[in-house]
Amino acid sequence: MKSFFSLLFLLITPLCFSQIKLISWNIENLGTSKSYETINFIANTLRDYDVIAIQEVVAGYGGAQAVARLADELNRKGAKWDYVISDPTSSSAYKTERYAFIWKMSKLKKIGKAWLEKKYHLEIDREPYFCTFQNENKQFTIVNFHAITKNRQPETEIKYFKFLPDEYPNLNLIFAGDFNCPQSHTVFNPLKKMGYQSILVNQKTSLKQECKNDICLASEFDNMYYKTSKIKALNSGIIPFYKKFNSLKSARIISDHIPIWFEFSLN
């Protein structure tokens, strides 16, 4: 019986190790305004995932420090984490920000340096932030992105994403973040024709100012897009963290968006 369980463990362990759990979250104004209690709540929300893509880190003083505080809090919860933060995005016409990645060192290894995409920095206000990770001997690259707001027509930026797979033909790209645009928009059609698929369909991810008739989510903004020939989707979803609060006003102290997650294996 003991040898049976040992064999079962050996069979299950590689399967579990090869499954990767990615979570993306636009954490509104992640900076000095976030208290210890808020950072602790965020860490508890994220601790069960392997790699975290964060949008809307404050570009000025306090943003990088808040990411470090979050990583430190995660490190207190039983696993070792590392992190990387982008330079401020090159936007001058709009709101410059930083991006961040935080990952479990036991599960993933960062390959090379992370980088802001400079080729389209004039066309895209907050140019996406790339980082390549390795699990066992397979790699994937997360393209972390926060689009301009809906009233400024984010599709005018997203249309350049169709060029990125050809620009990086050797990378297995996963586009993740806040697109301020639903996956049903025609601007995503070129990526879909290349074999990319969204993890969420008809799923709202931003918070209303207040719930009406138990409806608390406003718009389909956050999503991820992956290439089906390179990645096997296992599961995906959202974390409706606002349900732990008495009001949306209290929940919005954390963020005005909910986290989205994607569990996958690499083909």
N, C-alpha and C positions, 0 to 999 in steps of 0.2 A: 504493500500500500504506500509506503514511504517513497519507493522508487517511482510509483505512478504519479504522485504529486510533484516530485522533482522534475519528471518529464513534462508534466502539464505546465509547471512554472517556466521551464525552458522554452516551451512552445508559445506561451502567452506573452512572456517578457518582450521579445523582439517586436511583436505585434503592437504592444502598448507603446514601446519606445518610438516606433515609426509613425505613430499618430501625433500630429502637431495641432495644438490649439492656439489659434491666433485671435486676438481681440483688438478691436479698433474703437477709439473713443475720442470724440471732440469734447475735451474737458474745458468748459468755458473759462477763459482768462486764468489759466493755470499759472499762479504766481503768488505773490505775498498775501493776497486776499484769502487764500485757502488756509484755514486754521489747522491745528494738529488733529482735531476731531474729524475734519473734512478729509484730510490726507489719509487718516486711518480708515475711514469709511471707504475711500477709493481703493486703498490697498486690499482691504478685505473683499471688495468686489472683484478684483483682478487676480488674486493670488493663485487661483486654480488654472490659470492659463500659462502657456509657454512663452509667448512673445506678445508684447503690447505695442500697438502703434497709437501715438497720441498726437492730436491736432490742437491748435490754439494755445500753445505754450507762450506766455508773455515774452516778447522780444527783449524788453528792457530788464532792469534790475528785478530780480525775484523769480523770473521764469525758470532759468537753469537751476536755481537753488530749490525750487519747488519739485522739479523732476528728481533731483538728488534726495530730497526729503522723502519722496514717494518710494524711490528705490531702497532707501535705508529702512523704511517701514516694512517693505516687502521682505527685506533680508532678515527681519526680526520674526518672520512667520514660518520659518522652517526650511526655506530653500535659499540658494545663493543666486542673486540676480546681478546683471551688469546693465549699463545703459549708455546711450549715446544721444547727444542733442545737436540739432542743426545750428548753423549760423542763422541770424535773422534772414528771412526771405528778402529778396531784392526790391520788393514793392515800394514804390515811392508815391504812387497815385492812391494807394489803398492802405489797409492796415497790415503792417509787417508783423510777422509772428515767427516762432520757431516750431519745429517738429521734434518728436523724441521717439526712440525705441527703447524698451526695457525687455530683457529676456532672461530666461532661466539658463544658467551656465551648464547645468547637468544635462540639458536637453539640446541646446543649440550652441553653435560656435559662429561668431561673426567672421565673415570673410572679407578681408581688405577694409578699406575705409568707406563709411557712408558718405553720400554726396547729394547736394542739391543739384537738380537738373538745370544746367545753365543754357542749354541750346535755345530754349523757348522762354527764357526769363523776361523777355520784353513782351511776349504775348500772354504769359501767365503771371498774374500778380504775385501769387505765393507759389513759386515753382515747387514741384514735388520733391520729396526727400527719399532717396533710394538706400536700401541696406540689404546686403546679401547674407543669408544664414545657411549653415550646413547642419543637417541631421543625418547621422551616420555618414554615408558617402554621397548624399544627394543634396543639391542646393536649390534655394528659391530666393527671390528678391522681392521685397515689399516696396511698393511705390506709395508712399504716404502723402496724402493730398487734402488740402482744404481750399475749396473753390470760393470765388467771390459770391456775394449773396444773390438770391434769386432775382431781385429787381435790377441787378447789374448784368444779368444774362450769363450765367456760368457756362452755358454751352459754347460761348465764344472762346473759352479756355479749354474745355474738355475736348473740343474737336482736334486738338493737337496730340491727344493721347494715341490716336491711331498710328502715329509715326513712331512711337516708342518701341514697339516690338521689333521693328526693322532696325531701329537705331541700336538696340541691344539684342541681337539675334541669339546670343549664347546664354541669355538669362531667362529664367523661368519667372515671369513677372506676375505678381498679384497686386492689383490696384486696390487700395483701401483708403477709406476716409470719408469726409463730408463733401459730397459733390454738389450740395444745394440743388439737386436735380434728380428726378425719379429715373429708375432704370428703364422705364418705358419710353423715355425721350429718344427721338431718332438720332441724337448725337452719339449714342452708344452703338448704333447699328454697325459701323465699320469694325469695332472691336468684336461684336457678336459674330460677324461674318468671318473673322479670323479664328473663331473657335472659343472666344471668351464668353463666360456666363456669369450672371450675378448670383450672389448667395441668397439674396432676399428679393421677393417679388410682392408688390402691394403691401409693403411693411413700412409704416410711419415710424420715424426715429427721433423727431424733435418734439419738445414738450410745449404744450399750450401754456398760456398764462394761468389758466385755471381749468379744471375738468368740467365738462358739460355733458350731462347724461352718461356719466362714467367714461366718457371719451376724453383722454388726457394727451394723446399724441396728435401732432399737427401735420407734419409733412414727411414725405419719403425722400430723405436727403442722404443718409449714410448707407454705404454698401461696400461690397468687395466684388472684384471681377477676376476670375481665374481661368486659365486655359485648360479645357477639359481633357485634352490629350496628354497633358503633363501632370495633372493633379486629379486625384480621386476625392471627391467631396464625400465626407462621412456624415456630417451634421452641421447645422448652422442655426443661428437664432439671435435673440436680443436679450438684454437684461433690463427688465422694467424696474429699475432701482427705486423709482419714485413711489412705488407702492409701500415702501418702508417708512414713508413720511406722512404726516397728517395733512399736508397741503402741498400743492405744486410750488408754492412760494418757498417753502422750506427745502423741497427737493432741488429747486433751481439754484440754491446756494452751492450745490455740488456741480451741476451743469444743466444747460438747457437742451442737451442731447442725451440719449441713452447709449450704452455700449452695444456693439454688434460683434458676434463671434462666429468663427469658422473652424471646424475640425476637419482635417484632411490628411491624406498620405500622399507621398510623392511617387509617381509612376517610374 
